[in-house]
Amino acid sequence: MRSDGNNVDLDKEMATLAENTMQMGALTRLVSDKMRGIRMAIEGR
């Protein structure tokens, strides 16, 4: 623990945030593509 009582590792937190951001972007694209396919199937395209 640091002398100010804060035990957060900012570098680790930023790395985790970057990883989560990339995963969220990839999953958002996958869901969007899936929904587009479902919509096209419903509309008969």
CHARMM-style PDB file with segment names, atoms N, HN, CA, C and O in Angstrom:
ATOM      1  N   MET     1       0.850  -1.179   0.000  1.00  0.00      PROA
ATOM      2  CA  MET     1       0.000   0.000   0.000  1.00  0.00      PROA
ATOM      3  C   MET     1       0.892   1.237   0.000  1.00  0.00      PROA
ATOM      4  O   MET     1       1.926   1.283   0.666  1.00  0.00      PROA
ATOM      5  N   ARG     2       0.466   2.224  -0.758  1.00  0.00      PROA
ATOM      6  HN  ARG     2      -0.374   2.186  -1.299  1.00  0.00      PROA
ATOM      7  CA  ARG     2       1.231   3.470  -0.821  1.00  0.00      PROA
ATOM      8  C   ARG     2       1.050   4.266   0.464  1.00  0.00      PROA
ATOM      9  O   ARG     2       0.163   3.985   1.271  1.00  0.00      PROA
ATOM     10  N   SER     3       1.900   5.252   0.635  1.00  0.00      PROA
ATOM     11  HN  SER     3       2.620   5.480  -0.020  1.00  0.00      PROA
ATOM     12  CA  SER     3       1.857   6.047   1.862  1.00  0.00      PROA
ATOM     13  C   SER     3       0.567   6.849   1.998  1.00  0.00      PROA
ATOM     14  O   SER     3       0.182   7.218   3.108  1.00  0.00      PROA
ATOM     15  N   ASP     4      -0.110   7.124   0.867  1.00  0.00      PROA
ATOM     16  HN  ASP     4       0.204   6.825  -0.034  1.00  0.00      PROA
ATOM     17  CA  ASP     4      -1.364   7.878   0.946  1.00  0.00      PROA
ATOM     18  C   ASP     4      -2.576   6.967   1.183  1.00  0.00      PROA
ATOM     19  O   ASP     4      -3.713   7.436   1.221  1.00  0.00      PROA
ATOM     20  N   GLY     5      -2.324   5.664   1.341  1.00  0.00      PROA
ATOM     21  HN  GLY     5      -1.400   5.282   1.310  1.00  0.00      PROA
ATOM     22  CA  GLY     5      -3.413   4.727   1.624  1.00  0.00      PROA
ATOM     23  C   GLY     5      -4.104   4.184   0.380  1.00  0.00      PROA
ATOM     24  O   GLY     5      -5.028   3.378   0.492  1.00  0.00      PROA
ATOM     25  N   ASN     6      -3.676   4.605  -0.791  1.00  0.00      PROA
ATOM     26  HN  ASN     6      -2.925   5.259  -0.882  1.00  0.00      PROA
ATOM     27  CA  ASN     6      -4.290   4.162  -2.043  1.00  0.00      PROA
ATOM     28  C   ASN     6      -3.510   2.961  -2.565  1.00  0.00      PROA
ATOM     29  O   ASN     6      -2.306   3.062  -2.800  1.00  0.00      PROA
ATOM     30  N   ASN     7      -4.176   1.837  -2.747  1.00  0.00      PROA
ATOM     31  HN  ASN     7      -5.154   1.755  -2.556  1.00  0.00      PROA
ATOM     32  CA  ASN     7      -3.485   0.644  -3.234  1.00  0.00      PROA
ATOM     33  C   ASN     7      -3.851   0.315  -4.679  1.00  0.00      PROA
ATOM     34  O   ASN     7      -3.626  -0.812  -5.119  1.00  0.00      PROA
ATOM     35  N   VAL     8      -4.402   1.258  -5.423  1.00  0.00      PROA
ATOM     36  HN  VAL     8      -4.585   2.174  -5.065  1.00  0.00      PROA
ATOM     37  CA  VAL     8      -4.779   1.040  -6.817  1.00  0.00      PROA
ATOM     38  C   VAL     8      -3.541   1.180  -7.702  1.00  0.00      PROA
ATOM     39  O   VAL     8      -2.809   2.164  -7.603  1.00  0.00      PROA
ATOM     40  N   ASP     9      -3.313   0.193  -8.563  1.00  0.00      PROA
ATOM     41  HN  ASP     9      -3.909  -0.607  -8.643  1.00  0.00      PROA
ATOM     42  CA  ASP     9      -2.221   0.240  -9.532  1.00  0.00      PROA
ATOM     43  C   ASP     9      -2.787   0.834 -10.819  1.00  0.00      PROA
ATOM     44  O   ASP     9      -3.469   0.147 -11.579  1.00  0.00      PROA
ATOM     45  N   LEU    10      -2.504   2.098 -11.055  1.00  0.00      PROA
ATOM     46  HN  LEU    10      -1.950   2.656 -10.438  1.00  0.00      PROA
ATOM     47  CA  LEU    10      -3.095   2.810 -12.184  1.00  0.00      PROA
ATOM     48  C   LEU    10      -2.716   2.180 -13.524  1.00  0.00      PROA
ATOM     49  O   LEU    10      -3.557   2.091 -14.419  1.00  0.00      PROA
ATOM     50  N   ASP    11      -1.480   1.748 -13.675  1.00  0.00      PROA
ATOM     51  HN  ASP    11      -0.797   1.820 -12.949  1.00  0.00      PROA
ATOM     52  CA  ASP    11      -1.065   1.113 -14.931  1.00  0.00      PROA
ATOM     53  C   ASP    11      -1.870  -0.154 -15.195  1.00  0.00      PROA
ATOM     54  O   ASP    11      -2.299  -0.399 -16.322  1.00  0.00      PROA
ATOM     55  N   LYS    12      -2.072  -0.956 -14.156  1.00  0.00      PROA
ATOM     56  HN  LYS    12      -1.723  -0.756 -13.240  1.00  0.00      PROA
ATOM     57  CA  LYS    12      -2.856  -2.190 -14.311  1.00  0.00      PROA
ATOM     58  C   LYS    12      -4.308  -1.855 -14.644  1.00  0.00      PROA
ATOM     59  O   LYS    12      -4.911  -2.499 -15.502  1.00  0.00      PROA
ATOM     60  N   GLU    13      -4.866  -0.860 -13.979  1.00  0.00      PROA
ATOM     61  HN  GLU    13      -4.376  -0.336 -13.282  1.00  0.00      PROA
ATOM     62  CA  GLU    13      -6.249  -0.463 -14.245  1.00  0.00      PROA
ATOM     63  C   GLU    13      -6.416   0.054 -15.669  1.00  0.00      PROA
ATOM     64  O   GLU    13      -7.418  -0.245 -16.319  1.00  0.00      PROA
ATOM     65  N   MET    14      -5.460   0.818 -16.158  1.00  0.00      PROA
ATOM     66  HN  MET    14      -4.646   1.061 -15.630  1.00  0.00      PROA
ATOM     67  CA  MET    14      -5.532   1.341 -17.525  1.00  0.00      PROA
ATOM     68  C   MET    14      -5.409   0.214 -18.556  1.00  0.00      PROA
ATOM     69  O   MET    14      -6.082   0.234 -19.586  1.00  0.00      PROA
ATOM     70  N   ALA    15      -4.550  -0.764 -18.273  1.00  0.00      PROA
ATOM     71  HN  ALA    15      -4.003  -0.781 -17.436  1.00  0.00      PROA
ATOM     72  CA  ALA    15      -4.411  -1.916 -19.170  1.00  0.00      PROA
ATOM     73  C   ALA    15      -5.702  -2.719 -19.212  1.00  0.00      PROA
ATOM     74  O   ALA    15      -6.131  -3.159 -20.279  1.00  0.00      PROA
ATOM     75  N   THR    16      -6.319  -2.910 -18.053  1.00  0.00      PROA
ATOM     76  HN  THR    16      -5.970  -2.552 -17.187  1.00  0.00      PROA
ATOM     77  CA  THR    16      -7.593  -3.631 -17.992  1.00  0.00      PROA
ATOM     78  C   THR    16      -8.679  -2.874 -18.733  1.00  0.00      PROA
ATOM     79  O   THR    16      -9.485  -3.479 -19.441  1.00  0.00      PROA
ATOM     80  N   LEU    17      -8.710  -1.572 -18.581  1.00  0.00      PROA
ATOM     81  HN  LEU    17      -8.055  -1.081 -18.007  1.00  0.00      PROA
ATOM     82  CA  LEU    17      -9.686  -0.750 -19.294  1.00  0.00      PROA
ATOM     83  C   LEU    17      -9.504  -0.868 -20.801  1.00  0.00      PROA
ATOM     84  O   LEU    17     -10.485  -0.997 -21.534  1.00  0.00      PROA
ATOM     85  N   ALA    18      -8.268  -0.825 -21.267  1.00  0.00      PROA
ATOM     86  HN  ALA    18      -7.472  -0.720 -20.672  1.00  0.00      PROA
ATOM     87  CA  ALA    18      -8.001  -0.951 -22.701  1.00  0.00      PROA
ATOM     88  C   ALA    18      -8.459  -2.312 -23.224  1.00  0.00      PROA
ATOM     89  O   ALA    18      -9.057  -2.399 -24.296  1.00  0.00      PROA
ATOM     90  N   GLU    19      -8.181  -3.364 -22.470  1.00  0.00      PROA
ATOM     91  HN  GLU    19      -7.696  -3.294 -21.599  1.00  0.00      PROA
ATOM     92  CA  GLU    19      -8.605  -4.708 -22.877  1.00  0.00      PROA
ATOM     93  C   GLU    19     -10.131  -4.803 -22.920  1.00  0.00      PROA
ATOM     94  O   GLU    19     -10.694  -5.344 -23.872  1.00  0.00      PROA
ATOM     95  N   ASN    20     -10.790  -4.284 -21.901  1.00  0.00      PROA
ATOM     96  HN  ASN    20     -10.332  -3.844 -21.128  1.00  0.00      PROA
ATOM     97  CA  ASN    20     -12.253  -4.314 -21.862  1.00  0.00      PROA
ATOM     98  C   ASN    20     -12.856  -3.507 -23.015  1.00  0.00      PROA
ATOM     99  O   ASN    20     -13.872  -3.903 -23.587  1.00  0.00      PROA
ATOM    100  N   THR    21     -12.234  -2.385 -23.352  1.00  0.00      PROA
ATOM    101  HN  THR    21     -11.409  -2.063 -22.887  1.00  0.00      PROA
ATOM    102  CA  THR    21     -12.718  -1.554 -24.448  1.00  0.00      PROA
ATOM    103  C   THR    21     -12.633  -2.307 -25.776  1.00  0.00      PROA
ATOM    104  O   THR    21     -13.558  -2.253 -26.586  1.00  0.00      PROA
ATOM    105  N   MET    22     -11.525  -3.007 -25.993  1.00  0.00      PROA
ATOM    106  HN  MET    22     -10.773  -3.052 -25.335  1.00  0.00      PROA
ATOM    107  CA  MET    22     -11.374  -3.788 -27.231  1.00  0.00      PROA
ATOM    108  C   MET    22     -12.387  -4.926 -27.287  1.00  0.00      PROA
ATOM    109  O   MET    22     -12.980  -5.182 -28.335  1.00  0.00      PROA
ATOM    110  N   GLN    23     -12.585  -5.606 -26.166  1.00  0.00      PROA
ATOM    111  HN  GLN    23     -12.103  -5.398 -25.315  1.00  0.00      PROA
ATOM    112  CA  GLN    23     -13.546  -6.707 -26.132  1.00  0.00      PROA
ATOM    113  C   GLN    23     -14.962  -6.194 -26.375  1.00  0.00      PROA
ATOM    114  O   GLN    23     -15.735  -6.822 -27.098  1.00  0.00      PROA
ATOM    115  N   MET    24     -15.298  -5.079 -25.787  1.00  0.00      PROA
ATOM    116  HN  MET    24     -14.670  -4.568 -25.199  1.00  0.00      PROA
ATOM    117  CA  MET    24     -16.636  -4.512 -25.965  1.00  0.00      PROA
ATOM    118  C   MET    24     -16.864  -4.128 -27.426  1.00  0.00      PROA
ATOM    119  O   MET    24     -17.943  -4.363 -27.969  1.00  0.00      PROA
ATOM    120  N   GLY    25     -15.862  -3.546 -28.055  1.00  0.00      PROA
ATOM    121  HN  GLY    25     -14.985  -3.356 -27.614  1.00  0.00      PROA
ATOM    122  CA  GLY    25     -15.981  -3.192 -29.466  1.00  0.00      PROA
ATOM    123  C   GLY    25     -16.198  -4.412 -30.342  1.00  0.00      PROA
ATOM    124  O   GLY    25     -17.040  -4.397 -31.240  1.00  0.00      PROA
ATOM    125  N   ALA    26     -15.442  -5.466 -30.083  1.00  0.00      PROA
ATOM    126  HN  ALA    26     -14.759  -5.479 -29.353  1.00  0.00      PROA
ATOM    127  CA  ALA    26     -15.572  -6.694 -30.876  1.00  0.00      PROA
ATOM    128  C   ALA    26     -16.940  -7.329 -30.666  1.00  0.00      PROA
ATOM    129  O   ALA    26     -17.582  -7.747 -31.629  1.00  0.00      PROA
ATOM    130  N   LEU    27     -17.391  -7.407 -29.423  1.00  0.00      PROA
ATOM    131  HN  LEU    27     -16.870  -7.068 -28.640  1.00  0.00      PROA
ATOM    132  CA  LEU    27     -18.698  -8.009 -29.150  1.00  0.00      PROA
ATOM    133  C   LEU    27     -19.832  -7.175 -29.729  1.00  0.00      PROA
ATOM    134  O   LEU    27     -20.829  -7.722 -30.202  1.00  0.00      PROA
ATOM    135  N   THR    28     -19.687  -5.867 -29.693  1.00  0.00      PROA
ATOM    136  HN  THR    28     -18.878  -5.423 -29.309  1.00  0.00      PROA
ATOM    137  CA  THR    28     -20.702  -4.988 -30.269  1.00  0.00      PROA
ATOM    138  C   THR    28     -20.818  -5.231 -31.771  1.00  0.00      PROA
ATOM    139  O   THR    28     -21.922  -5.290 -32.311  1.00  0.00      PROA
ATOM    140  N   ARG    29     -19.677  -5.371 -32.442  1.00  0.00      PROA
ATOM    141  HN  ARG    29     -18.780  -5.323 -32.003  1.00  0.00      PROA
ATOM    142  CA  ARG    29     -19.708  -5.659 -33.882  1.00  0.00      PROA
ATOM    143  C   ARG    29     -20.361  -7.003 -34.163  1.00  0.00      PROA
ATOM    144  O   ARG    29     -21.155  -7.126 -35.095  1.00  0.00      PROA
ATOM    145  N   LEU    30     -20.030  -8.018 -33.357  1.00  0.00      PROA
ATOM    146  HN  LEU    30     -19.384  -7.918 -32.600  1.00  0.00      PROA
ATOM    147  CA  LEU    30     -20.619  -9.347 -33.564  1.00  0.00      PROA
ATOM    148  C   LEU    30     -22.142  -9.315 -33.402  1.00  0.00      PROA
ATOM    149  O   LEU    30     -22.870  -9.869 -34.226  1.00  0.00      PROA
ATOM    150  N   VAL    31     -22.611  -8.672 -32.351  1.00  0.00      PROA
ATOM    151  HN  VAL    31     -22.020  -8.222 -31.682  1.00  0.00      PROA
ATOM    152  CA  VAL    31     -24.056  -8.597 -32.109  1.00  0.00      PROA
ATOM    153  C   VAL    31     -24.732  -7.795 -33.207  1.00  0.00      PROA
ATOM    154  O   VAL    31     -25.811  -8.161 -33.673  1.00  0.00      PROA
ATOM    155  N   SER    32     -24.105  -6.705 -33.621  1.00  0.00      PROA
ATOM    156  HN  SER    32     -23.228  -6.407 -33.242  1.00  0.00      PROA
ATOM    157  CA  SER    32     -24.673  -5.877 -34.681  1.00  0.00      PROA
ATOM    158  C   SER    32     -24.804  -6.675 -35.979  1.00  0.00      PROA
ATOM    159  O   SER    32     -25.838  -6.612 -36.645  1.00  0.00      PROA
ATOM    160  N   ASP    33     -23.766  -7.422 -36.337  1.00  0.00      PROA
ATOM    161  HN  ASP    33     -22.926  -7.474 -35.796  1.00  0.00      PROA
ATOM    162  CA  ASP    33     -23.819  -8.246 -37.548  1.00  0.00      PROA
ATOM    163  C   ASP    33     -24.900  -9.318 -37.435  1.00  0.00      PROA
ATOM    164  O   ASP    33     -25.616  -9.583 -38.400  1.00  0.00      PROA
ATOM    165  N   LYS    34     -25.017  -9.925 -36.275  1.00  0.00      PROA
ATOM    166  HN  LYS    34     -24.435  -9.709 -35.491  1.00  0.00      PROA
ATOM    167  CA  LYS    34     -26.041 -10.960 -36.062  1.00  0.00      PROA
ATOM    168  C   LYS    34     -27.441 -10.362 -36.197  1.00  0.00      PROA
ATOM    169  O   LYS    34     -28.316 -10.947 -36.834  1.00  0.00      PROA
ATOM    170  N   MET    35     -27.640  -9.203 -35.596  1.00  0.00      PROA
ATOM    171  HN  MET    35     -26.929  -8.727 -35.078  1.00  0.00      PROA
ATOM    172  CA  MET    35     -28.952  -8.543 -35.674  1.00  0.00      PROA
ATOM    173  C   MET    35     -29.267  -8.136 -37.110  1.00  0.00      PROA
ATOM    174  O   MET    35     -30.417  -8.225 -37.540  1.00  0.00      PROA
ATOM    175  N   ARG    36     -28.261  -7.691 -37.853  1.00  0.00      PROA
ATOM    176  HN  ARG    36     -27.327  -7.618 -37.504  1.00  0.00      PROA
ATOM    177  CA  ARG    36     -28.460  -7.342 -39.255  1.00  0.00      PROA
ATOM    178  C   ARG    36     -28.915  -8.566 -40.047  1.00  0.00      PROA
ATOM    179  O   ARG    36     -29.808  -8.467 -40.888  1.00  0.00      PROA
ATOM    180  N   GLY    37     -28.299  -9.722 -39.778  1.00  0.00      PROA
ATOM    181  HN  GLY    37     -27.574  -9.802 -39.094  1.00  0.00      PROA
ATOM    182  CA  GLY    37     -28.690 -10.957 -40.454  1.00  0.00      PROA
ATOM    183  C   GLY    37     -30.110 -11.366 -40.112  1.00  0.00      PROA
ATOM    184  O   GLY    37     -30.865 -11.792 -40.986  1.00  0.00      PROA
ATOM    185  N   ILE    38     -30.474 -11.240 -38.853  1.00  0.00      PROA
ATOM    186  HN  ILE    38     -29.861 -10.895 -38.143  1.00  0.00      PROA
ATOM    187  CA  ILE    38     -31.842 -11.586 -38.434  1.00  0.00      PROA
ATOM    188  C   ILE    38     -32.843 -10.647 -39.102  1.00  0.00      PROA
ATOM    189  O   ILE    38     -33.881 -11.086 -39.597  1.00  0.00      PROA
ATOM    190  N   ARG    39     -32.522  -9.346 -39.112  1.00  0.00      PROA
ATOM    191  HN  ARG    39     -31.679  -8.990 -38.710  1.00  0.00      PROA
ATOM    192  CA  ARG    39     -33.407  -8.369 -39.737  1.00  0.00      PROA
ATOM    193  C   ARG    39     -33.596  -8.664 -41.227  1.00  0.00      PROA
ATOM    194  O   ARG    39     -34.704  -8.576 -41.757  1.00  0.00      PROA
ATOM    195  N   MET    40     -32.482  -9.020 -41.893  1.00  0.00      PROA
ATOM    196  HN  MET    40     -31.582  -9.091 -41.463  1.00  0.00      PROA
ATOM    197  CA  MET    40     -32.564  -9.321 -43.321  1.00  0.00      PROA
ATOM    198  C   MET    40     -33.425 -10.574 -43.546  1.00  0.00      PROA
ATOM    199  O   MET    40     -34.188 -10.626 -44.511  1.00  0.00      PROA
ATOM    200  N   ALA    41     -33.314 -11.568 -42.683  1.00  0.00      PROA
ATOM    201  HN  ALA    41     -32.694 -11.526 -41.899  1.00  0.00      PROA
ATOM    202  CA  ALA    41     -34.100 -12.790 -42.816  1.00  0.00      PROA
ATOM    203  C   ALA    41     -35.587 -12.497 -42.625  1.00  0.00      PROA
ATOM    204  O   ALA    41     -36.429 -13.031 -43.346  1.00  0.00      PROA
ATOM    205  N   ILE    42     -35.897 -11.661 -41.669  1.00  0.00      PROA
ATOM    206  HN  ILE    42     -35.213 -11.227 -41.083  1.00  0.00      PROA
ATOM    207  CA  ILE    42     -37.301 -11.312 -41.407  1.00  0.00      PROA
ATOM    208  C   ILE    42     -37.886 -10.537 -42.578  1.00  0.00      PROA
ATOM    209  O   ILE    42     -39.027 -10.763 -42.983  1.00  0.00      PROA
ATOM    210  N   GLU    43     -37.076  -9.606 -43.123  1.00  0.00      PROA
ATOM    211  HN  GLU    43     -36.150  -9.423 -42.794  1.00  0.00      PROA
ATOM    212  CA  GLU    43     -37.572  -8.766 -44.221  1.00  0.00      PROA
ATOM    213  C   GLU    43     -37.514  -9.492 -45.563  1.00  0.00      PROA
ATOM    214  O   GLU    43     -38.034  -8.983 -46.556  1.00  0.00      PROA
ATOM    215  N   GLY    44     -36.899 -10.658 -45.613  1.00  0.00      PROA
ATOM    216  HN  GLY    44     -36.476 -11.072 -44.807  1.00  0.00      PROA
ATOM    217  CA  GLY    44     -36.862 -11.452 -46.835  1.00  0.00      PROA
ATOM    218  C   GLY    44     -35.851 -10.965 -47.837  1.00  0.00      PROA
ATOM    219  O   GLY    44     -36.055 -11.131 -49.040  1.00  0.00      PROA
ATOM    220  N   ARG    45     -34.782 -10.377 -47.391  1.00  0.00      PROA
ATOM    221  HN  ARG    45     -34.617 -10.242 -46.414  1.00  0.00      PROA
ATOM    222  CA  ARG    45     -33.744  -9.889 -48.319  1.00  0.00      PROA
ATOM    223  C   ARG    45     -32.692 -10.930 -48.540  1.00  0.00      PROA
ATOM    224  OT1 ARG    45     -31.742 -10.699 -49.288  1.00  0.00      PROA
TER     225      ARG     45
END
